[in-house]
Amino acid sequence: MAEEFESPPGRSFPANHATVREKLHAFLASRPAGADASELVGLLLSGAGSDPELGARLVRTMLAADPNFVFDAATGLWSLSQNQSLRVALDEARFTVVDLETTGGRAGPGTIIEIGAYRMVGRRILDSFQTLIRPHGPVPRFITGLTSITDEMVREAPPIEQVLPSFRDFLGDSVLVAHNAAFDFAFLDFEFRRLFGIGLGNPVLCTLRMARRFLPSLKRKRLDALAEHFGLSTAGRHRGLGDARMAAELLSIFIDIASRMGLGRLDRLLDDHQRGAAGRRIERYVAPEEIAALAQASGVYLMRNERGDLLYVGKARNLRERVASYFNSSVSAKTADLVSHVWKIETRETRSSLEAALMEASLIRELKPPYNRMLKARAPAYFIRLDLMDEFPRLAIGTKLTAKRGVMQIGPFIGRNGVERSVRALSRILGLRTCTGKLTPEESFSPCMYGQMGHCAAPCNLGVDEDSYAERVRKAVAFLRGRSGPLMGELARAREQATRAMRFEEASRLHHDLEALAALSSRVSRLSQIVTENNLVIVTERDGDRAAHIVLSGRLAASHEIRSLEDAREAARFVAENFEPYKARKVTREELEPMQIVARWLRERRPDEGRAIQLYSPRIETAALGWPEEANGEDDSRAHDGPERPQPEAD
């Protein structure tokens, strides 16, 4: 019988016992092996954990009469009654190792095309489950090339609606195991919810996460790499049953490793599994049902703690998938720390990932969430800069745009090494200086090492006059504007001459220079334009809700909701009135961050994320914004003057 307990002076005790038990239930759900009273008290009271007797009595008062909780006197641990079935030796535990083949990387109705699975008890494989599944759409060519599964093979196969009930029976209440289990779980959970009205509730183990935990020194941890490491057969790779067999054999090996590490019981292995690769336990207070209910749309998510304080703001192309990744995959220690404090996730949907990125930047700037300073994992973007206001410009690389007038900026480039190598080659070939600062040329000045080696025209000691140096700069500008043919042709001819003259070392150097410039030329051609010369209108739309984002001289000048013909006319008027003035305006510091966001979005956007209409004049037709004048019985008398030039979409 539970003891009566009165809250002592100076201690605050939660008044609502039901709410407290819910909190403890959520905590223990992630601790199959249980937790001692001091841990539970730490969740509820500040300072009570320092008094072990007080804590034990308090928890016993709260939980002893509740059948959902069980106390193990031998270990002194509290756990959930539902987890008692997990207190079995690993050699007696029941597992179902599964592998799915799908039509793509995003879960949706009828996207599973094959299920392969093995049922195991401990390290023993008992029986298998395998079937092709007829998807709701065609099998993409890439998937056919990877898996060899064709439309003809699945045409007569049963649909997922017929297959899933039998697979659910095969799975039972065993532990679901997969390599990169977050992927397979997402597809199965989606179909379970769609067809049965309830998600997949089985415990989950991931052999990829176990490999990261148990084999940290092994560089490659893909399924075939692990099979090769342990000498396992890779027959049937990229097919359901073949990959499931490899994962089952890996599980058998990892069970042996876990047992030798003192994790010989299923609940203890699951407990350890929650720690992820970082060795930090991932506490979870957000229910899977809440994440499953999030929209599969672009937007921002705001993570809050138990008190409602904002911890982190992030953006996503797919809110459900992005938020789920915090809980379903191995994460860093910093991310695990964030997740362990998250109790509520608020989302705000947008029309496109561009608007999500702009909203994220605005919210971070305004609200300053603490974890946004700690979790900066995105690869930095690099920009090539050429200051045309300098008498002797030089090519430079930076991660930020500058507000200085007259600076040509192109990018963004992801990955520094390649672009740095190309810029060094371009500077050396044209003889541009690499030194920083303003030059005051003097004939007696001793040039630096690059000037002495002939890699720089040495304007510092009048090795070249200002006009000759300016011609070299013009060649660099032409190259960066996409006119790479003349310079590349010169290098190719020089390489051929060196080869014919048997100057092979020189020919090899010229060949490497050509490769570096070809790589830069290719990357430049894929970018929108020189950042500060971008003039375009980005049209985003979702469920009939449309907006036009106007970019003038690289600046995000305005965003207009386009709900009517008059809205489209207003956007067109704004372009006409500001096209030329923005060319003369200096970039302000506040405009730099939106400029970088737009430049990066143009580089990384997907075809379905919006239309980018390039502007060659101050004129844009309302039809381009989705509201043709003639379709509304209007004439074009309000259109702006300007040349009748086509307005193609940016690549």
C-alpha positions in Angstrom: 0.0 0.0 0.0 1.3 3.4 -0.9 2.4 5.7 1.9 0.6 9.0 2.5 3.0 11.9 1.8 2.6 15.6 2.7 4.6 18.1 0.7 7.3 19.5 3.1 7.8 23.3 3.6 9.8 24.9 0.9 9.1 22.1 -1.6 6.7 22.6 -4.5 4.7 19.5 -5.4 2.6 19.3 -8.6 -1.0 19.5 -7.7 -2.4 17.5 -10.6 -1.3 13.9 -10.0 -2.7 12.7 -13.3 -0.6 15.2 -15.3 2.5 14.2 -13.3 1.9 10.5 -14.1 1.5 11.3 -17.8 4.8 13.1 -17.6 6.5 10.1 -15.9 4.8 7.7 -18.4 6.2 9.6 -21.3 9.7 9.6 -19.8 9.6 5.9 -19.0 8.3 5.0 -22.4 11.8 5.9 -23.7 13.5 3.9 -20.9 12.5 0.3 -21.4 15.0 -0.8 -18.8 13.6 1.7 -16.2 14.8 4.6 -14.2 15.5 5.1 -10.6 13.6 7.4 -8.3 16.2 10.2 -8.3 15.9 10.5 -12.1 12.1 10.7 -11.8 12.2 13.2 -9.0 14.6 15.3 -11.1 11.8 15.7 -13.7 9.4 17.0 -11.1 11.2 18.9 -8.4 14.2 21.1 -8.1 16.5 20.0 -5.3 14.5 17.0 -4.1 16.9 14.6 -5.8 19.5 15.5 -3.2 17.4 13.7 -0.6 17.2 10.0 -1.7 14.7 9.0 1.0 12.4 11.9 0.2 12.5 11.1 -3.6 11.8 7.4 -3.1 8.8 8.2 -0.9 7.5 10.8 -3.3 7.7 8.6 -6.3 6.2 5.6 -4.5 3.3 7.8 -3.4 2.6 8.9 -6.9 3.0 5.6 -8.7 2.5 2.6 -6.4 -1.2 2.4 -6.9 -1.1 2.9 -10.7 -1.0 -0.4 -12.7 0.8 1.3 -15.5 4.0 1.5 -13.4 6.1 -1.4 -12.0 8.9 -1.2 -9.3 11.7 -3.7 -9.3 12.9 -4.0 -5.7 16.0 -5.9 -6.8 17.3 -3.1 -9.0 15.4 -0.1 -7.5 14.1 0.9 -10.9 10.7 2.0 -12.0 9.4 1.1 -15.4 6.2 0.8 -17.4 4.1 -2.4 -17.2 4.0 -2.5 -21.0 7.8 -2.8 -21.2 7.9 -5.9 -19.0 7.8 -8.1 -22.1 11.1 -6.5 -23.3 12.9 -7.8 -20.2 14.1 -10.9 -22.0 17.6 -12.1 -23.0 18.7 -11.1 -26.5 18.9 -14.8 -27.4 15.2 -15.2 -26.7 14.0 -11.8 -28.1 11.8 -11.8 -31.2 12.9 -9.6 -34.2 11.6 -9.0 -37.7 14.3 -7.7 -40.0 12.7 -5.9 -43.0 13.8 -4.2 -46.1 11.6 -2.2 -48.5 12.0 -1.2 -52.1 10.0 1.9 -53.0 9.3 4.2 -55.9 11.3 7.1 -54.3 12.5 8.7 -51.2 9.2 10.1 -49.9 6.5 8.1 -48.3 3.1 8.2 -49.9 0.1 6.1 -50.9 1.2 3.0 -52.8 4.9 3.8 -53.0 6.2 0.5 -51.6 7.0 -2.0 -54.5 8.6 -4.8 -52.5 8.7 -6.1 -48.9 11.4 -8.6 -47.8 11.6 -9.7 -44.2 13.0 -12.4 -41.9 11.6 -13.4 -38.6 14.2 -14.2 -35.9 14.5 -15.4 -32.4 17.8 -14.2 -31.0 20.4 -14.9 -33.6 18.3 -17.7 -35.3 16.5 -17.0 -38.6 13.1 -18.8 -38.5 11.2 -17.9 -41.7 10.8 -15.2 -44.3 8.2 -13.0 -46.0 8.6 -11.7 -49.5 6.3 -10.1 -52.1 6.3 -7.6 -54.9 3.6 -4.9 -54.6 1.8 -3.1 -57.4 2.4 0.6 -56.8 -0.2 3.4 -57.4 2.1 4.8 -60.2 4.9 3.7 -62.6 8.3 2.6 -61.3 10.8 5.3 -62.1 13.6 4.4 -64.4 16.2 5.1 -61.8 14.6 2.7 -59.4 14.4 0.0 -62.1 18.1 0.5 -62.7 18.9 0.2 -59.0 16.6 -2.7 -58.1 15.9 -4.4 -61.5 12.1 -4.1 -60.6 10.2 -3.1 -63.7 6.6 -2.1 -64.3 6.0 -5.5 -66.0 7.1 -7.3 -62.8 4.7 -5.5 -60.5 1.8 -5.2 -62.9 0.1 -8.4 -61.7 1.4 -8.1 -58.1 -1.1 -7.4 -55.2 -1.5 -3.8 -54.1 -0.3 -2.7 -50.6 -3.9 -2.7 -49.4 -3.9 -6.6 -49.8 -0.3 -7.1 -48.6 -0.1 -5.0 -45.4 -2.6 -7.1 -43.3 -0.6 -10.3 -43.8 2.7 -8.4 -43.2 1.2 -7.0 -39.9 0.4 -10.6 -38.8 4.0 -11.6 -39.7 5.5 -8.7 -37.8 3.3 -9.2 -34.7 4.7 -7.4 -31.6 8.3 -8.2 -32.4 11.1 -5.7 -32.7 11.3 -4.1 -36.1 14.9 -4.1 -37.4 16.2 -2.5 -40.6 19.3 -0.8 -42.0 18.6 2.9 -41.9 15.4 2.0 -40.1 14.0 5.6 -40.3 13.5 5.1 -44.0 11.6 1.8 -43.8 9.7 2.9 -40.7 8.5 6.1 -42.4 6.9 4.2 -45.3 5.4 1.4 -43.2 4.1 3.9 -40.6 2.5 6.0 -43.3 0.7 3.0 -44.8 -0.3 1.6 -41.3 -1.9 5.0 -40.5 -3.6 5.2 -43.9 -5.0 1.7 -43.9 -5.4 0.8 -40.2 -5.9 4.3 -38.7 -3.0 3.7 -36.2 0.7 4.0 -36.7 3.4 1.3 -36.3 3.9 0.9 -32.6 6.7 -1.8 -32.5 10.0 -1.1 -30.9 12.6 -0.3 -33.6 16.3 -1.1 -33.9 18.5 0.3 -36.7 21.6 -1.7 -37.8 23.1 1.5 -39.3 22.9 3.2 -35.9 24.2 0.1 -34.2 27.1 0.1 -36.6 27.9 3.7 -35.7 27.6 2.9 -32.0 29.6 -0.4 -32.0 32.0 0.2 -34.9 32.9 3.9 -34.7 36.3 3.5 -36.4 34.8 1.9 -39.5 34.6 4.6 -42.2 31.9 3.1 -44.5 28.7 1.8 -42.9 26.5 1.1 -45.9 24.9 -2.3 -45.9 27.2 -3.7 -48.6 30.3 -2.2 -46.9 29.4 -3.8 -43.6 28.7 -7.1 -45.3 32.1 -6.9 -47.0 33.8 -6.0 -43.6 32.3 -9.1 -41.9 32.8 -11.4 -45.0 29.0 -11.8 -45.6 27.5 -12.5 -49.0 26.0 -9.5 -50.9 23.9 -11.6 -53.2 20.5 -10.0 -53.8 21.7 -6.5 -53.1 19.0 -3.8 -53.6 16.2 -6.3 -53.5 13.9 -6.8 -50.4 14.9 -10.3 -49.3 18.6 -9.9 -50.2 19.0 -6.7 -48.2 16.9 -8.1 -45.3 19.1 -11.2 -45.2 22.3 -9.1 -44.9 20.7 -6.9 -42.2 19.6 -10.1 -40.3 23.2 -11.4 -40.4 24.4 -8.1 -39.2 21.9 -8.1 -36.4 23.2 -11.5 -35.3 26.7 -10.1 -35.1 25.6 -7.0 -33.3 23.7 -9.1 -30.7 26.9 -10.9 -29.9 28.8 -7.5 -29.6 26.0 -6.1 -27.4 26.1 -9.1 -25.1 29.9 -8.8 -24.7 29.3 -5.1 -23.8 26.9 -6.1 -21.0 23.7 -5.3 -23.0 22.5 -8.9 -23.0 18.8 -8.0 -22.4 16.5 -6.5 -25.0 15.3 -3.6 -22.9 18.9 -2.7 -22.1 19.8 -2.8 -25.8 16.8 -0.6 -26.7 17.9 1.8 -24.0 21.4 2.0 -25.3 20.0 2.4 -28.8 18.2 5.6 -27.8 21.6 7.2 -27.2 22.4 7.2 -30.9 25.9 7.5 -32.4 26.8 10.4 -30.1 26.4 8.2 -27.0 23.8 10.7 -25.7 20.3 9.4 -24.8 17.7 10.9 -26.9 14.8 11.9 -24.6 11.5 12.3 -26.4 8.5 14.3 -25.2 6.8 14.8 -28.6 4.5 11.9 -29.5 5.0 10.2 -33.0 1.3 10.9 -33.7 2.0 14.7 -33.5 4.8 14.4 -36.0 2.8 12.2 -38.3 0.0 14.8 -38.3 2.4 17.5 -39.6 1.9 18.7 -43.2 4.1 17.5 -46.0 4.6 21.1 -47.1 7.4 23.7 -47.0 7.5 26.0 -44.0 9.2 26.7 -40.7 9.1 24.8 -37.4 9.5 26.3 -34.0 10.7 24.0 -31.2 9.6 25.0 -27.6 10.4 23.6 -24.2 7.9 22.6 -21.5 7.3 26.2 -20.4 6.7 27.3 -24.0 10.1 29.1 -24.4 11.4 29.1 -28.0 14.5 26.9 -28.4 15.1 26.6 -32.1 13.7 27.8 -35.5 14.3 25.8 -38.7 13.0 25.6 -42.2 12.0 22.6 -44.3 10.9 21.7 -47.8 8.8 19.0 -46.1 7.9 19.8 -42.5 6.9 16.2 -41.5 10.1 14.6 -42.9 12.4 17.3 -41.5 10.9 17.3 -38.0 10.8 13.4 -37.9 14.5 13.3 -38.7 15.3 14.8 -35.3 13.8 11.7 -33.6 14.2 8.8 -36.1 17.9 9.0 -37.0 21.3 9.2 -35.3 22.0 12.7 -34.3 24.9 14.7 -32.9 25.3 15.3 -29.2 24.1 18.9 -29.6 21.0 17.9 -31.5 20.2 15.2 -28.9 20.5 17.9 -26.2 18.0 20.1 -28.2 15.5 17.2 -28.7 15.7 16.3 -25.0 14.2 19.8 -24.2 11.5 19.9 -26.9 7.9 19.4 -25.7 6.1 21.3 -28.4 6.6 21.9 -32.1 4.8 24.7 -33.9 4.8 24.9 -37.7 4.0 27.6 -40.2 3.4 26.6 -43.8 4.7 28.5 -46.8 4.2 28.4 -50.5 7.8 27.5 -51.2 11.1 26.8 -49.6 12.2 30.3 -50.6 9.5 31.8 -48.4 10.4 29.3 -45.7 14.1 30.4 -45.8 13.1 34.1 -45.6 10.7 33.5 -42.8 13.3 31.5 -40.9 15.9 34.2 -41.2 13.3 36.8 -40.1 12.3 34.8 -37.0 15.9 34.1 -36.0 16.8 37.7 -36.3 13.7 38.8 -34.3 13.5 36.1 -31.6 17.2 35.0 -31.3 16.5 31.3 -30.3 19.4 29.9 -28.3 20.0 26.7 -30.2 20.2 28.4 -33.6 23.6 29.7 -32.5 24.7 26.2 -31.5 23.4 24.1 -34.4 24.9 25.5 -37.6 25.3 22.4 -39.7 24.5 23.7 -43.2 27.4 23.7 -45.7 28.6 27.3 -46.2 28.0 29.0 -49.5 31.0 30.8 -51.2 30.9 33.8 -53.4 33.6 35.1 -55.9 34.2 38.8 -55.6 35.9 41.3 -57.9 36.0 44.9 -56.7 35.8 46.9 -59.9 36.2 50.2 -58.0 39.8 49.2 -57.1 42.5 50.5 -59.5 44.0 47.0 -59.5 41.2 44.5 -58.7 41.8 41.0 -57.5 39.7 37.9 -57.3 38.6 36.9 -53.8 36.4 34.3 -52.2 34.1 34.9 -49.2 31.1 33.4 -47.5 29.2 36.7 -47.3 28.0 39.2 -49.8 29.3 42.8 -49.4 27.3 46.0 -49.5 30.2 47.9 -51.2 29.2 49.5 -54.4 30.9 48.3 -57.7 31.8 44.8 -56.4 31.0 42.0 -58.9 29.7 39.0 -56.9 28.9 35.6 -58.3 27.7 32.5 -56.5 26.8 30.7 -54.4 29.2 27.9 -54.7 28.9 24.9 -52.3 32.3 23.5 -51.4 35.4 25.7 -51.1 38.2 23.5 -52.5 37.0 23.3 -56.1 36.1 27.0 -56.5 39.3 28.1 -54.8 41.5 26.0 -57.1 39.7 27.5 -60.1 40.0 31.0 -58.9 43.7 30.6 -58.3 44.2 29.2 -61.8 42.2 32.1 -63.4 44.2 34.7 -61.4 47.5 33.1 -62.3 46.7 32.7 -66.0 45.6 36.4 -66.3 48.3 37.7 -63.9 45.9 39.2 -61.4 47.3 40.1 -58.1 46.5 38.1 -55.0 47.8 40.5 -52.3 45.3 42.4 -50.2 45.1 46.1 -49.6 45.3 49.2 -51.9 48.4 49.3 -54.2 50.6 52.4 -54.6 52.9 51.2 -57.5 56.6 52.1 -57.2 59.3 51.0 -59.6 61.7 50.2 -56.8 59.2 48.0 -54.9 60.2 44.4 -54.6 57.3 42.1 -55.8 56.1 39.2 -53.7 56.9 35.5 -54.5 54.0 35.3 -56.9 55.3 38.2 -58.9 58.8 36.8 -58.9 57.4 33.4 -60.2 55.5 35.1 -63.0 52.1 34.2 -61.5 51.2 37.9 -61.1 51.8 40.8 -63.5 53.3 42.7 -60.6 51.5 46.0 -60.9 53.1 46.9 -57.5 56.4 47.7 -59.1 55.0 48.9 -62.5 55.6 45.5 -64.1 52.3 46.3 -65.9 50.5 49.7 -66.2 46.9 50.4 -65.2 45.5 50.1 -68.7 47.2 46.7 -69.4 46.0 45.4 -66.0 42.5 46.6 -66.7 42.5 44.5 -69.9 43.3 41.5 -67.8 40.5 42.3 -65.5 38.1 42.6 -68.5 39.0 39.1 -69.5 38.2 37.9 -66.0 34.9 39.7 -66.1 34.1 38.2 -69.5 34.9 34.7 -68.2 32.8 35.1 -65.1 29.9 36.4 -67.3 29.9 33.1 -69.2 32.1 34.1 -72.1 34.8 31.5 -71.4 35.5 30.4 -75.0 38.3 32.9 -75.9 40.4 32.2 -72.8 39.8 28.4 -72.9 40.7 28.4 -76.6 44.0 30.2 -75.9 44.9 27.7 -73.2 44.0 24.7 -75.4 46.2 26.0 -78.2 49.1 26.6 -75.8 48.7 23.1 -74.5 48.8 21.6 -78.0 51.9 23.7 -78.9 53.7 22.6 -75.7 52.8 18.9 -76.5 54.1 19.2 -80.0 57.3 20.8 -78.7 57.6 17.9 -76.2 57.4 20.3 -73.3 55.4 17.8 -71.4 55.6 19.4 -67.9 54.2 22.7 -69.3 51.6 20.8 -71.3 50.5 19.0 -68.1 50.2 22.3 -66.2 48.1 23.8 -68.9 45.9 20.7 -69.0 45.3 21.1 -65.2 44.5 24.8 -65.7 42.0 23.9 -68.4 40.3 21.4 -66.2 40.1 23.9 -63.3 38.6 26.7 -65.6 36.3 24.2 -67.3 34.9 23.3 -63.9 34.4 26.9 -62.9 32.9 27.7 -66.3 30.4 24.9 -65.9 29.4 26.0 -62.4 29.1 29.6 -63.5 26.8 28.6 -66.3 24.5 26.8 -63.9 24.1 29.8 -61.6 21.4 32.3 -62.2 23.7 35.3 -63.0 26.1 37.6 -61.3 24.3 38.1 -57.9 24.2 41.9 -58.0 22.9 41.8 -61.6 19.9 39.5 -60.9 16.7 41.0 -62.2 13.8 38.6 -62.0 10.4 37.8 -60.6 10.0 34.6 -58.6 6.4 33.3 -58.7 5.5 30.9 -56.0 2.1 29.1 -55.7 0.4 26.6 -53.4 -3.2 25.5 -53.6 -4.1 28.6 -55.8 -2.4 31.0 -53.4 0.2 32.9 -55.4 2.9 35.5 -54.7 5.5 37.4 -56.8 8.9 38.1 -55.2 10.6 40.9 -57.2 14.4 40.8 -57.3 16.1 43.9 -58.7 19.9 44.2 -59.0 20.2 41.2 -56.7 18.0 42.7 -54.0 14.7 41.3 -52.8 12.9 44.5 -53.5 9.3 43.5 -52.8 6.9 40.6 -52.3 3.3 40.9 -53.6 0.3 38.7 -53.0 -1.2 38.0 -56.4 -4.9 37.4 -55.8 -6.4 39.5 -58.6 -5.6 41.3 -61.9 -5.0 44.5 -60.0 -2.5 42.8 -57.8 -0.6 41.6 -60.9 -0.7 45.2 -62.3 0.6 46.6 -59.0 3.6 44.2 -59.2 4.2 45.1 -62.8 4.1 48.8 -61.9 6.6 48.3 -59.1 9.0 46.6 -61.6 8.6 49.5 -64.1 9.2 52.2 -61.5 12.1 50.6 -59.7 14.1 48.7 -62.4 16.5 51.5 -63.1 16.6 53.2 -59.7 17.8 49.9 -58.1 20.8 49.8 -60.4 22.0 53.1 -59.0 21.2 52.3 -55.4 23.8 51.1 -53.0 23.2 47.8 -51.4 22.3 48.2 -47.7 23.5 45.9 -45.0 19.9 44.8 -44.3 19.5 43.6 -47.9 22.5 41.2 -47.8 20.9 38.3 -46.0 17.8 38.1 -48.3 20.2 38.5 -51.3 22.1 35.4 -50.2 19.0 33.4 -49.4 17.6 34.2 -52.9 20.9 33.4 -54.6 21.2 30.1 -52.8 17.5 29.2 -53.5 18.1 29.9 -57.3 21.0 27.4 -57.2 19.3 24.7 -55.2 15.6 25.0 -56.1 13.6 22.1 -57.5 11.5 22.5 -60.7 8.2 22.4 -58.7 9.2 25.1 -56.2 8.4 28.2 -58.3 9.0 30.0 -61.6 11.9 32.4 -61.9 11.1 34.9 -64.7 14.2 36.7 -65.9 13.8 40.5 -66.5 15.6 42.1 -69.4 13.6 45.4 -69.3 11.4 47.2 -66.8 8.4 45.5 -68.4 6.6 42.3 -67.3 3.2 41.2 -68.5 0.5 40.4 -66.0 0.0 37.1 -67.8 3.4 36.0 -66.6 2.1 36.5 -63.1 -1.0 34.3 -63.8 -3.5 37.1 -64.7 -3.8 37.6 -68.5 -5.3 41.0 -69.4 -7.4 39.7 -72.2 -8.7 36.8 -70.1 -10.5 39.4 -68.0 -11.9 41.5 -70.8 -9.3 44.2 -70.3 -7.0 45.9 -72.9 -3.3 46.4 -72.4 -3.5 50.2 -72.0 -1.9 50.0 -68.6 1.1 48.0 -69.7 4.5 49.7 -69.4 6.6 50.9 -72.3 9.6 48.7 -73.2 10.9 46.4 -75.8 8.9 43.4 -76.7 11.4 40.8 -75.6 10.7 37.3 -74.4 10.9 36.6 -70.7 12.2 33.0 -70.4 12.3 31.2 -67.1 15.7 30.9 -65.4 17.2 27.4 -65.4 
